[in-house]
């Protein structure tokens, strides 16, 4: 015995209500999952954009580093002005 004090007829009458609540909960969970999937896709796209931007910055800094290392000591960089204002 399960110890359930309900009569079988009472339990049978509650089944449609319980089923409706379960269906509502499933619908809510499905909607939440869809929204989270969309947000995750947007974050993944943004992360890709940021990774590409970081790669461009690293390449730019690498080029600057090479120019600094290859210039003669004391020589100004291209675009620098020796005049002091």
C-alpha positions in Angstrom: 0.0 0.0 0.0 1.2 3.5 -0.8 -0.6 5.1 2.0 -2.4 7.5 -0.4 -5.6 8.5 1.3 -7.3 9.6 -2.0 -9.9 7.5 -3.6 -9.1 6.3 -7.1 -11.9 8.4 -8.5 -10.4 11.6 -6.9 -7.0 10.8 -8.4 -8.5 10.2 -11.8 -10.3 13.6 -11.6 -7.0 15.4 -10.8 -5.2 13.9 -13.8 -6.3 16.4 -16.4 -5.3 19.3 -14.1 -1.9 17.7 -13.4 -1.4 17.1 -17.1 -2.3 20.7 -17.9 0.2 21.9 -15.3 2.9 19.6 -16.7 2.2 20.8 -20.2 2.5 24.5 -19.1 5.7 23.7 -17.3 7.1 22.0 -20.4 6.1 24.9 -22.6 7.8 27.3 -20.3 10.9 25.2 -20.2 11.0 25.0 -24.0 10.6 28.8 -24.3 13.4 29.3 -21.8 15.7 26.9 -23.6 15.0 28.6 -26.9 15.8 32.0 -25.4 19.0 30.7 -23.8 20.1 29.2 -27.1 19.6 32.5 -28.9 21.6 34.3 -26.2 24.3 31.7 -26.4 24.5 32.1 -30.2 24.8 35.9 -29.8 27.5 35.6 -27.2 29.4 33.1 -29.4 29.2 35.5 -32.3 30.4 38.4 -30.2 33.2 36.3 -28.8 34.3 35.5 -32.4 34.3 39.2 -33.2 36.4 40.0 -30.1 38.9 37.2 -30.9 39.3 38.6 -34.4 39.8 42.1 -33.0 42.4 40.8 -30.5 44.3 39.0 -33.3 44.4 42.2 -35.3 45.7 44.2 -32.3 48.3 41.5 -31.6 49.5 41.7 -35.3 49.6 45.4 -35.1 51.7 45.4 -31.9 54.0 42.7 -33.4 54.6 45.0 -36.4 55.3 48.0 -34.1 57.7 45.9 -32.0 59.6 44.8 -35.1 59.9 48.4 -36.3 61.2 49.5 -32.9 63.8 46.8 -32.8 65.0 47.4 -36.3 65.5 51.2 -36.1 68.8 52.7 -35.3 69.3 53.7 -31.7 68.0 57.2 -31.1 66.3 57.5 -34.4 62.8 58.8 -34.3 59.9 56.6 -35.5 58.2 57.5 -38.8 55.8 60.4 -38.0 57.7 61.6 -34.9 58.7 65.2 -34.8 62.0 66.2 -33.2 60.8 69.7 -32.4 59.7 70.3 -28.8 56.8 72.7 -28.4 
